[in-house]
Amino acid sequence: MKLSKQHSMYESDHTLFIKALKEKNPGIEAGQQQGRALLWDRPPISLDEQERQLKSAVKQQAYVYQNKV
């Protein structure tokens, strides 16, 4: 669906806010990429390390709040 000429140049308030924010703080995207790299972009874990983590995990009972019988 093609928009008419009247609506093709429309930018929402949110888009205008983000553009103004990026103009005021040009380093904001670099900070976002650093934050993502810190939390999400990690090197893959070796198979030996994966196996060690699985073996060292503590087994949890089916219903956590039930007393052990």
C-alpha positions as CSV (number, residue, x, y, z in Angstrom):
1,M,0.0,0.0,0.0
2,K,1.5,3.3,-1.1
3,L,1.0,6.4,1.0
4,S,-0.1,9.6,-0.5
5,K,2.3,12.5,-0.8
6,Q,0.7,14.2,2.2
7,H,1.6,11.2,4.4
8,S,4.8,10.1,2.9
9,M,6.9,12.7,4.8
10,Y,5.2,12.0,8.1
11,E,7.4,11.3,11.1
12,S,5.9,10.3,14.5
13,D,6.7,12.1,17.7
14,H,8.7,9.1,18.8
15,T,10.9,9.2,15.7
16,L,11.5,13.0,16.1
17,F,12.4,12.4,19.7
18,I,14.9,9.7,18.9
19,K,16.5,11.8,16.1
20,A,16.8,14.8,18.4
21,L,18.3,12.6,21.2
22,K,20.9,11.2,18.7
23,E,21.8,14.7,17.6
24,K,22.4,15.9,21.2
25,N,24.3,12.7,22.1
26,P,26.2,11.4,19.0
27,G,27.9,8.7,21.1
28,I,24.7,7.1,22.3
29,E,24.8,4.3,19.7
30,A,28.3,3.4,20.5
31,G,27.3,3.1,24.2
32,Q,24.4,0.9,23.2
33,Q,26.7,-1.4,21.2
34,Q,29.2,-1.6,24.1
35,G,26.3,-2.5,26.5
36,R,25.1,-5.2,24.1
37,A,28.6,-6.6,23.7
38,L,29.0,-6.7,27.5
39,L,25.8,-8.7,28.1
40,W,25.0,-10.7,24.9
41,D,27.9,-10.9,22.4
42,R,30.0,-13.6,24.1
43,P,32.3,-16.2,22.5
44,P,30.8,-19.7,22.2
45,I,31.4,-22.1,25.0
46,S,33.4,-25.2,24.3
47,L,31.7,-28.6,24.4
48,D,33.8,-29.6,27.4
49,E,32.7,-26.5,29.3
50,Q,29.1,-27.1,28.4
51,E,29.3,-30.7,29.7
52,R,30.9,-29.5,32.9
53,Q,28.2,-26.9,33.5
54,L,25.5,-29.5,32.9
55,K,27.0,-32.0,35.3
56,S,27.5,-29.3,38.0
57,A,23.9,-28.1,37.9
58,V,21.9,-28.8,41.0
59,K,18.8,-30.8,40.3
60,Q,15.6,-29.1,41.4
61,Q,12.5,-31.1,42.6
62,A,9.3,-30.9,40.6
63,Y,7.5,-28.6,43.0
64,V,9.9,-26.3,44.8
65,Y,7.8,-25.6,47.9
66,Q,7.0,-29.2,48.7
67,N,8.9,-30.7,51.6
68,K,11.2,-33.5,50.7
69,V,9.6,-36.9,51.3
